[in-house]
Amino acid sequence: MIRRHALLFLAILGVLVAIVAIIHDNQPASTQPPVIQPPHAPYTAYVSGAGLVEASSRNLAIGTPVPGIVKNVDVQVGDHVKPGDILFEIDDRDLQAQLLTATAKVKEAAASLQKPKHRLNNAENLRRRDPGVISAQDLSDLRDEAAQAVAALELAKAQVGQIKVEIDRRIVRAPIAGVILQLRMRPGEYMEGGGTVAPTMLIGDDATLHVRVDIDENEAWRVRPDAEAMAFVRGNPDQKIPLEFEYLEPYVIPKTALTGQGTERTDRRVLQVIYGFTRGDIPVYVGQQLDVYIQASPVSSTRSGTGR
């Protein structure tokens, strides 16, 4: 009898546990508010897009016209440079050795010029005194010898000049005024000549920054150059930046930066619109993403206006 009551009690308890579990599982999951609130659109009607901050001069990848070992790196990240300032140098010891030899050949050619030059001067003086002392043919031969010696000297000087040009090509200088944005090279590393896949040095003018905004091609027709635009710093929606229209690139391209969201099409194409702003004390950096809103007319009113 006691055993029967115990089994009944356990059965009722199991049913109650199952009911509680079902009720708990069917309760809606509580949603946590985002840690950082997204920015609020500053306009009633707008076009929005993700913007990428870049230097007003564009981000210039600095390379070297010749391959070689890095001898010196004369700048650091954050340094401000002027056009012509030395950025880094490629090892030129082989050229310096060639320059010594070429300079010696210039001296040799200059010394070799003295003999035919003196012989020609003596022959011309004698001929002026007595035209019959030396024939015209002999005088012409002396002039040819002197001209060949002069040409040999000029060739030796040209070779010295060529080597100096090659030495100067191994000194990479700043093409513009700007700041060193990125530096990934050290003395002793080998540098490939020409363009590289990953730039080892980036330079740009960050006094005035640009924002390259990707506008979906379906919204591109709503963008007007005279429209107001506002950017918000991601992570700090209270930090907003008024933008000034610079230009747009009239060529729709595939979007290169995908967020990975399931609703995003990989075949999405965008129009790139460039805005500018003065950096000042704004904590924004080159390469940072901003949320950009561009004022636009409401879609309904725009369509009705075009249909009249």
Secondary structure, DSSP 8 states (H G I E B T S, - for coil): -HHHHHHHHHHHHHHHHHHHHHHHHHS-------SS-----SSSSEEEEEEEEEETT--EE--BSS-EEEEEE---TT-EE-TT-EEEEE--HHHHHHHHHHHHHHHHHHHHHHHHHHHHHHHHHHHHH-TTSS-HHHHHHHHHHHHHHHHHHHHHHHHHHHHHHHHHHTEEE-SSSEEEEEE---TT-EE-BB--SS-SEEEE--SEEEEEEEEETTTGGG--TTS-EEEEETTEEEEEEEEEEEEE-SS-EE-------TT--TT-EEEEEEEEEE-TT----TT-EEEEEEE---HHHHHHHHT-
